[in-house]
């Protein structure tokens, strides 16, 4: 499993368990059936690895990531989180069953979980987030 750095957009390796020393933010993306293609347009783990490989090692890659990932990282960073986890871009598609089941632990130990539900209308009482 990997974390995304909310300032640079680069992936950082982690063990199969969430870290206990650094609080992190999690992003939960819940598209409706009509919007499943939104998720298919997002950067995958493999996409971000390719972006990183084609960039100088000390250069951030945030500007090359999708708007949804950039916006999430911006909000998490402004709320004080340096690390973030998003299942579709921080987890290898070839993850083991143990890693897949560990996602529940990652969610439960996160400092905060941001949820994006694109088919819910924003009301005037909602605070602007992502």
Steps between C-alpha positions, in 0.01 A plus 500: 500500500607857446426849619479805281685807622239778514755765404697330222259236369770233519429150629687371804519133593356380827468167667174310478390674821426871535766702681431587860728804517367710209131583480364465148189585304296255296286576198186299433354536153144377451384555141146417400447233236475770232829651617715188519693636203620786725702251701634342183640843403702527822872434530573144604794378704675404176428844347659680794804271494545582129460873568761479776739301283483764227564788743824610670529338847472827693214641294141488617248336270180648642441714189491182289236322710124509442299796633317275749826376654653850500193648670493227764871548572454879520219465757683233703821706498316815609349297787852402612540155343830433325404146402187372328364172375264439209421140412499545122840667480688383810439129463645274235238314295702188572461543877480187709182399681667607824557851362145523368355399838739741675315793340246483781779551753630793296157663506453445874841644592487808277498843660218602268301353212384734225208368299417608145150412382465676165125449462410682825396859447681761707274715717567856610577366851779271380852618552713490186746214509593310186 
